[in-house]
Amino acid sequence: MHRIAQFGAGRMGAVHLANAANHPRLEVAWLVDPRPDAGAIASSVGARLGSVEDVLADAAVEGVIVASSTDTHLDLATACLAAGKAVFCEKPLDLDLPRLLAAESDLVTPAAPLYVAFNRRFDPDCRALQARLAAGEIGELESLNIVSHDPAPPPAHFIPTSGGLYRDFTIHDFDLAGWLMPDPIVEVFTWASCLVDPAIAAAGDVDTARTLLRDAKGRLCMISNSRRSGYGFDQRIEAFGSGGMLRGGDLVQDTVQLWREAGAQAAPRYMDFISRYAEAYRGEMDHFAQVLAGTAQPETGYADSVRSLRLAEAARRSLATGAPVRL
């Protein structure tokens, strides 16, 4: 068993805490969170409620899950790594690119493993598509389409602290594009509008975007984002190559169809990312257990965080200027 601690028990923290508590090779020893019910949450998984200092001072703690508010991620991750504790950090590692780059010396070759959790890398459909693409089943990749549409917009008060559409939402798609495209992305162009909720515009953000990426060999990737689908959580990937197409991620809750005179009725899509990516989140935690056991190296870390955030910043500049941004 690997003794671990967790910072944060909010929406994503609750997902990670449950997966860690249910993992046969992990023991959650500490939970750090200021919310009034944090003590009860800690007790429910057999952990103690403590402080950052308690976690750092506990030599038996091998790893830490950082799932607290985004503005605390980098400082907590850096402190835990310096204490020799492996880190599982919910994305993003930070929202400020210059600040993230300034931490390079501590994070490129950290004192302990650093794993930044981009959950789609552990989704079975995404992994299968990437493996078959890498195996050359459709020849050389020529273009890529990524669709990410939420069922409904978040509350407007979430927007100012989230990092906005590109750094909070599209950043997953930027990570996918960097993972699936064989060469570095060198140019970004985006158009965006606020078509879903005027309160999002009032908060200084957009809710509908189309972003085009071009890699060093001219391959193109189009990313479609919306804060509202009207029909469920819609995540799809289409990869086009010289010898065919790979398509994945277009999931519904089951594949049973009911046919009547009026036509077909099918199962609905998943209604949120937590249910859609439940298996991916479990896969992330299992990967962390393997990292702690020394049988795996983190699949995603500092370099992936920098690459995705750099693309997000380029998209924001493109939106502001109306012009493509060269990287």
Buried (B, 14 or more C-beta within 10 A) or exposed (E): EBBBBBBBBBEBBBBBBBBBBEBEBBBBBBBBBEEEEBBEBBEEBEBBBBEBEBBBEBEEBBBBBBBBEBEBBBBBBBBBBEBEBBBBBBBBBBBBBEEBEEBEEBBEEBBBBBBBBBBBBBBEBBBEBBEBBEEEBBEEBBBBBBBBBBBBBBEBEEBEEBBBBBBBBBBBBBBBBBBBBEEEBBBBBBEBEBBBBEBBBEBEBBBBBBBBBBBEEEBBBBBBBBBBBEEBBBBBBBBBBEEEEBEBBEBEBEEEEEEEEEEEEEEEBBBEBBEBBBEBBBBBBBBBBBBBEEEBEBBBBBEBBBBBBBBBBBBBBBBEEEEBBEB
